[in-house]
Amino acid sequence: MRRIKSLVVTTTLLMAALLLACIAAEAALAHPSTFPDVPESHPAHDAIELLAARGIVGGTASGLFLPDDALTRGQAAKMLVNWRVPQAPGTPETIFPDVEGTFAPFVTSASAVGWMKGYPDGTFRPDLSLTREQMAAVVVRSLGLEAKARGLTEGEIDSVLHRFADEGSVTVSSRPSVALVVGYGLFTGNAGRLNPWDPMTRAQFSLVLARADELAERIAAGMAPAFLADDADPPVVSGAGTRPGPDGAAETPIDTGSGADDTGSSYTGEQLALAAFMDEALFKPHRSAVTGEMVLQNAEWYGIPPLSQLVIMAAETSLGDPQLGGTLARRNNFGCLRYHGADTPWGVLSDGCIWVAGNDWYSFPTADVGMAAFGRYLKVGAGGFYLPLLTSSNPDWERFAAVYYGSGVSGFSNYVSRLYSLERSFRASAARYGVSF
């Protein structure tokens, strides 16, 4: 009898164990991962699964998603169009000469509705990474919130961005868009930093897009959340975007290609002609990483005229020539900025300190970032001493050099002569090209 009871108990336990195993197996299969490199533990897993199920995002031919890869502008255009206008990609024809193949119809559609724009030279540059602040701009446009962003007061913008240690590195024209996406909880930052010049990763893009999707639904239903006020908690966006994490997975090295296209900037025909002159006659012959567009951006953002920028860059790093400009040019320090720590207005953009000829200097991760730091320094460096000199129609190079170079430094008079000589040379070259500064 005891054996029978024991057998019954054993059988019952085995059946229970089998039942539990089946339940566990079913539970394990309840939420399978579409992509083997995006496990359920990944911060962006739910967002990626949601978007993949709707055909908004996809993987590679090998079935991977590559969540930590930087998102390219072409990929961004495709995903945005799949999200907001899935019935169109439009025709494969495009106004951009450097876009063809898979991305062409999507770039055409994204450009036609104004979500993404081209560069001043007429290209789209689909293989460049989309930066985080650019992503803010394209999301705001795709949600139809441009007027809302433009309507934010400086006080509202500051109340949102001041909590981030690097808020000063957000370009002036991008501040409203960045503040709006932060205020609506679409961006959350990373360890107290916005990293606006970093490229968006594919995982980060998916998280932001999933949050934006829910925001769009709430706006359409007349239930838009209140904009984030000073010291308030970020709005809670439910669903796929709520897993903890710094806007997605690990960051990748900066590779901006930021450009004026997605920061709301536009240039006149004269400005575009000037940029073309700088590219063809100055930067390309020097194999420089600097572009005419970067110079125009500094003029727009910081008020430093292109001619003044060129003269100083030429004197300091031979216009960023990787050989003639030396180590500093290769580290994207085009104004030869001495290191003063990360707390300076330009130091927040630095990726560290390097030593050259016994002195410490800033280094910057890309040419875009180095040029932005250069522009910031010329605007606010030495207590703002340089700005009025450089914005003059006839810069006083001796007064400038007395502080920038040092009047007591050996070779001072030769340096001043070189600055004036460079100015005359650039003016003459521009005139032959048919443009003027």
N, C-alpha and C positions, 0 to 999 in steps of 0.2 A: 504494500500500500504506500509505504514511504517512497519506494522507487517510482511508483506511478505519479505521486504528488510532485516528486522532484523533477520527473520528466515533464510534467505539465508546466511547472514553474520555469524550467529551463527553456521549453518550447515557447512559452509566453514571452520570456525575456528576449529570446532570439527574434521573435516576430516584432517585438517592440523596437529592438535595435535596428532591424531591417527597415521598419517603417520610418524611424527617425533618420536613417541613412538616406532613404528616398526623399524625405522632406528636405533634408539638408542639400541633397543633390539638386532638387528642384529650386531651392532658394539660391543656390550658387549659380544656376542657369537663368535666374529671373532677370538679372540685369547684366547680360554679357557685354563685354567691350567690343565695339566694332573694330577698333584698331589695337593691335597687340602692344603698341608702345604707349597706349593711354590706358593704364589700368584703372580700376575703380578708385584707387587711392589717390589718383592724380587730381589736383585742385580744380582742373578744368574738365574733368571727365563728364560730368552731367551736361555741361554746356555743349561740349563737342558732340555728345550722343544726340542731344536735342537737335542741333543744327544738321548733323549728318542724316538723321531720320527724315528731315525735310529737304534734303538735297542741297543745302546751302554750302556745306563744306564737304570736302572729300579727301581721300588719301592718295598716296602715290601708286604707281603701277605694282609695286611690291606689297601693297596693302597697309603700309605704314602711314601715320599722320604727321610725324615729325613735329611734335608740339613745341619744341624749343627752337626750331628754326625761325629766322627772321622772316616776317611777312613781306613779300614784295608788293610793289605798287600794282603790278598786273594781277596778282592773286587777290589783292584787296578789292580791285574793281570787279572781278568775277564774283567774289563772295557778296559784295554789297548788292550787285544786280540780282543775284540769286535770292537774296533776302527780301529786297523791296519791290522788285519788278520781275518775278520769276517767269512771267509769260514772255519777256523779251530778252533775248540778248540783242536784238537788232541785227543789222547786216554786218558782215565781216569787214566791210570797208571802214577805214579810219582816217581821220585827218592828221594822224601822227605818223611820220615816216618810219619811226623805229618800233612800231607795234604791228605785229602780224601773227597769223596762226590762231592758236586757241584763245588768246586774250583779246584779239581785235574787236569782236562784237561787244564784249563786255566793257572794254575801255570806251568804245563809241557810245554805248548807252550811259555809262557813268559820267562821261563828259557832257553828253547832250542834256542831262538833267542837272548839271552843275555840281555834282558831288565831288568830282575830281577834275583837276585842271592840268594843263601842260606847263612846260617851262618856257621862259622867255625866248629861247632859241627855236621853239616850235616842236620840241620833242616831248615825249611822255615819260621815258626812262622806266619801262615796266619792270626791269630787273633790280632797280634800286629798292632798298628797304623803306618801309613806311614808318616814320618816327611816331612816337607816342603823342606828341602835340599835333602832328598832322592827322593822326587818327581821330583826335578830338574834333578837328575841323570837319572831316568828312562825315563823322557820325552826326554832328550837329546839323550839317546840311541835309543828310539823308532823312533825318527826323523832321525836317522843316522847322528847325528851331533857330535859324540864323537871326531872325528879328529879335527873338528872346535874348540871345547872346549879346547882340549889339545894344540892347536896351539895359543891360546890367550897368549899374553905377560903379564907379571906382571903389566905393566903399563896399559894395556887395562882392566885387571881385576880390578885393583884399581880404575880406572876412573869410573867404573860402580858402584862398591860397596861402595866407600867412602862416598856416600851421605846418607847411612843408619847408624843410630847411633849404631846398634849392628853388624856391618859387621865383627867385630873381633870375633864374636861367630860362624861364619861359619867355619866348620872344613877345615883344609888346603887342603885336597884332594878333597873337594866339591866346592872349590872356582871357578874353571873354569866353572863347570856346572851351578852353581848359577848365575855367571856373565853372562853366555850366555842366560839363560832364562829371566833374567832381561833386558839384552841388546836387546832382540827381543820382549820385551813387554809382555812376557807370565806371568811373576810375576811382581807385582807392589808394593808389600809391604803393610804395615799397619801403618799409622801415623809415617812414617819415619823409620820403623823398618822392618827387614826381618823375624824375628822370626823363624830362620832356624830349631830350635829343636821342634817347635810346630807341632802337627799332622795336616795333611791336613784334612779339613772337606770335606764332600761329595759335598757341594756347591762349595767350592774353587777348588776342583778337576775338577768339570764340567766346571768352567770358564777357567781354564788353558787348559783343553783338547779342548774346543771349539776354543780358540786362537791358540793352537798348530795345530789343524785341518786346520785352514785357512793358517797358516804359511807353512804347508806341501804342500798345494795346490799351494801357491805362489812359493815355491822352485821348485816343479815339473814343473811349467810353466816357470821357468827361471826368476822369478821376485822376488827373495828373497830380503827382505828389508835390508838396510844397518845396520850394527851393531851399537848400541848406543854409540856415542862418548861422551867424557867428557862434562858435562853441556848441552848436547843436550836434546831436549824433547823426551820422550819415543816414539817408533814407534806406529803409530795408527793402531790397528787391528780392522777392521770393523766387522759388523755382531754381533753375539751373545756375543762376549766378551767385548763390549764397554760400557756396563752399568757401572756407577761409583760404586766403592766399593773396599775394601781392599782385593783383590783376592777372594772375596766371602763374606760369612756371618760371624757371630760372631765367635770369636776364642773359642776353648775349652781348658781345662787344658792340660798341656804338658804330654804326655805319649809316649816317643820316641821309645824305642826299636830300636835305630838307627843302630847300628851294622856296621861292615865293609862291609857288602854285597853291599849296595847301595852308598857307598862313594868311590868306585873304589879300595878298599884295597883287598889284598890277602895275605895269610899266608902260610908259608912253613909247611911241615910235623912236623918239630921240634917245631915250634911255636904252632901248633894245639895241639901237645902232652903236651906242657907246659900249654896251656889254660885249657886243660882237667884236668891236675893235680891240678891247682888252684881251679877249680870248685869243683872237687870231694873231694880233701883232705883239702881244706882251707875254701872256701866260703860256700858251702852247710852245712858242720857241724856247722857253725856259723849262719845259717839261714840268711846270708847276701844277700842284694840286689845287691851287686857287682858281676861281672862275670869275668872270665879270659879274655874274649874278650875285656872288658872295659880296663883292664890292658894293653893288647896288643895295643889297640888303643892309649892310652896315650904314650906308648913307640914309636909308629909310629908318632903320631902327634907332640909330645913335646920332644922326645928324652930322656924320663925318663925310665931307665931300670926297668923291672918288679920287680926285687928283692928290689930295693930302694922303689918303691911304696908300696910293701907289708909290709916292715919293718915299714914304717911311719904309714900306715893305722892300722897295728896291735897295735902299741904303742898308737895311738890316739883314735881309735874307736873299737878295737878288731876286725879288718877286717870288720867293718860295722855291727857287731852283733847288732840287734835291742834292745837287753836287756843289754848285757855287754858293748856295745858301747854308750848306753845312748841316751839322747835327740838328740845330734848332729848326731849320726848315723841314727836315725829315720828321721831326716831332711836332709839326704843325704849330710852331711858335713863330708866327710870321712877323711879329713886332718885337721879338726878343724881350719877353716879359720876365723880369727877375722874380724869383719865387718869394711870395709873402704869405703863403698858407691858403687853405681852402675857404677861409671866411671872407676873402675879398670879393668884390662884385664879379671878378673874372675867375677867381680861384675855384668857385663852385663848378666851373666847367672843366677844370683840369683833371687829368688822370694821374698826376703825380709830379714829382720833382726830378730833374736830371741835372747832372754836373757836366759843364763844358768849360774848358780852359780855367778850371779852378773856381768857377762860380756856379751857383744854383739857379736854375731857370724852370719855368713852367713847361710841362709837355701837355699836349692835348690829343684826344683819341682820333679825331678826324680833322680834315681841312675846314669843314663847315664850323666845327666847334672852335677850332683855333682862330678862325676869322671873327667869330662872334666875340670871343674873349678879347681879341685885338681891338675891336670896335668899342667894347665896353670900357676898356682901359683908356682909350683915347678920349672918351667922353668924360669919365669921372676921375681918371688918374691925376695925381698931384693936386688933389682938391679941386678938380675942374680947371686947372691952369691951362691945359692944352686946347680945350674946345674953342674958345674965342679966337685963338691964333690960327687954328686949322680951318675954321669956317670962313675966314677972311678970303676975299677974292685974290689977295696977294699975301699968302702966309708969311709971317715973320719967322723965318727958319732959324735965325740966330737966337731969338728969344726961346723958341721951342727947344733947340738943341742944348741951350744952357741948362735946362732942367732934365730933359730926356736923356741926353748924352753925358752932360756934366761939363761945365765951362772950364773946370780945372783938370780935366782928363787930357792926357796926351793925344794929339791929333784932332783937337776940337775944331780949329779953324779949317782944317781939311774936310772934316765932316760937314761943317756948315756949307762950304763951297760945293760939296758933292750934292747936298740937298737942293741947292739952287740950280745946279747943273741938271739934275734929274727932272726938276720941274720944267725947265725950258725944253728938255728933250721930249718929254711926254706931250707937252702942248704942241710942239712941232709935228710929232708923229700923228697925233690926233687930227691936226689940220690937214695933213696929207691924206688921211683916211676919210676926211669929209665930216668929222664930228668935232665937238668941242667940249671942254670940261665946264 
